């Protein structure tokens, strides 16, 4: 599991920087990231008898990517396809931890994106039609989400 996070930290950071500069998440990084995480987490689940966690991660991966594809369609390209491809890895990694982690990470990503967007509008650096690279928010949401997912779980399981 630690290896998966090291891979995600390095490739995810590169993706975030690239997206911030070019507003693109290149397939040459998003797709290999998913494959590397699938192999590492698959082996971890095999050796540590976490088959259910791996299946949850795979299902979360597909569902989160589908969610981003729907957003891409609704926003008419405002949310890019690269975000959906990056979401495959986010869903796999956070889903391996648990469903609450996926939800928390996704919420944090959208919260941070909205906050930065509102601040940019307030500072007259952007308007409602401006685009914002969302990859860095997805990345930071995935990093921060595991730290707070336990609180969401406690809140919803009162």
C-alpha positions in Angstrom: 0.0 0.0 0.0 2.9 2.4 0.8 4.3 1.8 -2.7 1.0 2.8 -4.2 1.0 6.1 -2.4 4.6 6.8 -3.4 3.7 6.2 -7.0 0.6 8.4 -6.7 2.5 11.2 -4.9 5.1 11.4 -7.6 3.0 10.9 -10.8 0.0 12.8 -9.3 2.2 15.8 -8.5 3.6 15.8 -12.0 0.0 15.6 -13.4 -1.0 18.5 -11.2 1.8 20.7 -12.3 1.2 19.9 -16.0 -2.5 20.6 -15.6 -1.9 23.9 -13.9 0.4 25.0 -16.7 -1.3 23.6 -19.7 -4.9 22.7 -18.6 -4.2 19.1 -19.8 -3.8 15.8 -18.1 -1.8 13.7 -20.6 -2.8 10.1 -21.3 0.9 9.2 -21.2 0.8 9.7 -17.4 -2.9 9.2 -16.4 -3.3 5.7 -17.9 0.1 4.3 -16.8 -0.6 5.7 -13.3 -3.9 3.7 -13.2 -2.1 0.5 -14.4 0.7 0.8 -11.9 -1.7 1.4 -9.0 -3.9 -1.6 -10.2 -0.8 -3.9 -10.2 0.6 -2.7 -6.9 -2.8 -2.7 -5.1 -3.7 -6.0 -6.7 -0.6 -7.6 -5.4 -1.1 -6.0 -2.0 -4.7 -7.4 -1.9 -3.4 -10.8 -2.9 -0.6 -11.1 -0.4 -2.6 -9.5 2.5 -6.0 -11.0 1.7 -7.7 -7.7 0.9 -9.6 -8.9 -2.1 -12.8 -7.1 -1.0 -10.8 -3.8 -0.7 -9.4 -4.3 -4.2 -12.8 -4.9 -5.6 -14.1 -1.8 -3.8 -11.2 0.2 -5.3 -12.0 -1.1 -8.8 -15.7 -0.3 -8.5 -14.9 3.1 -7.0 -12.6 3.8 -9.9 -15.2 3.1 -12.5 -17.9 5.0 -10.7 -15.8 8.1 -10.0 -14.6 8.2 -13.6 -18.2 7.8 -14.8 -19.2 10.7 -12.5 -16.5 12.9 -14.1 -17.6 11.8 -17.6 -21.1 12.9 -16.7 -19.8 16.2 -15.5 -17.8 16.5 -18.8 -21.0 16.0 -20.7 -23.1 18.4 -18.6 -20.5 21.1 -18.6 -19.9 20.7 -22.4 -16.2 20.1 -21.9 -15.7 22.4 -18.9 -14.6 19.4 -17.0 -12.0 17.7 -19.2 -11.7 14.0 -20.1 -8.3 14.0 -18.5 -10.0 14.6 -15.2 -12.1 11.5 -15.7 -8.9 9.5 -16.6 -7.2 10.9 -13.5 -10.3 10.0 -11.5 -9.7 6.3 -12.4 -6.6 6.3 -10.2 -8.1 8.4 -7.5 -11.1 6.1 -7.2 -8.9 3.0 -7.2 -6.5 4.4 -4.5 -9.1 6.0 -2.2 -11.6 3.2 -2.8 -9.0 0.7 -1.6 -9.2 2.5 1.7 -13.0 2.7 1.7 -16.1 4.3 0.2 -16.0 7.1 2.8 -12.5 8.0 1.6 -13.7 8.3 -2.0 -16.6 10.5 -0.9 -14.4 12.7 1.3 -11.7 13.1 -1.3 -14.2 14.0 -4.0 -15.9 16.5 -1.7 -12.6 18.1 -0.7 -11.6 18.4 -4.4 -14.8 20.2 -5.3 -14.7 22.4 -2.2 -11.1 23.5 -2.8 -11.9 24.1 -6.5 -14.9 26.2 -5.6 -13.0 28.1 -2.9 -10.1 29.0 -5.2 -12.6 29.9 -8.0 -14.5 32.2 -5.7 -11.4 33.9 -4.5 -10.1 34.4 -8.0 -13.5 36.0 -8.9 -13.4 38.1 -5.8 -9.9 39.3 -6.7 -11.0 40.1 -10.3 -8.6 37.5 -11.6 -11.4 35.4 -13.2 -15.1 35.5 -14.0 -17.8 32.9 -14.0 -16.8 31.8 -17.5 -13.1 31.3 -16.7 -11.7 27.8 -16.7 -9.7 26.4 -13.8 -7.3 23.4 -14.0 -9.1 20.8 -11.8 -6.3 18.2 -11.7 -4.5 19.8 -8.7 -7.7 19.9 -6.7 -8.4 16.2 -7.5 -4.8 15.4 -6.4 -5.0 17.4 -3.1 -8.5 16.0 -2.4 -7.0 12.5 -2.7 -4.1 13.4 -0.4 -6.3 15.0 2.3 -9.4 12.8 2.0 -7.9 9.8 3.8 -7.2 12.0 6.8 -10.8 13.1 7.2 -12.8 10.2 5.9 -13.1 8.7 9.4 -15.0 11.8 10.5 -17.5 11.4 7.6 -17.9 7.8 8.5 -18.7 8.6 12.1 -21.1 11.4 11.1 -23.1 9.2 8.7 -23.1 6.1 11.1 -24.2 8.0 14.2 
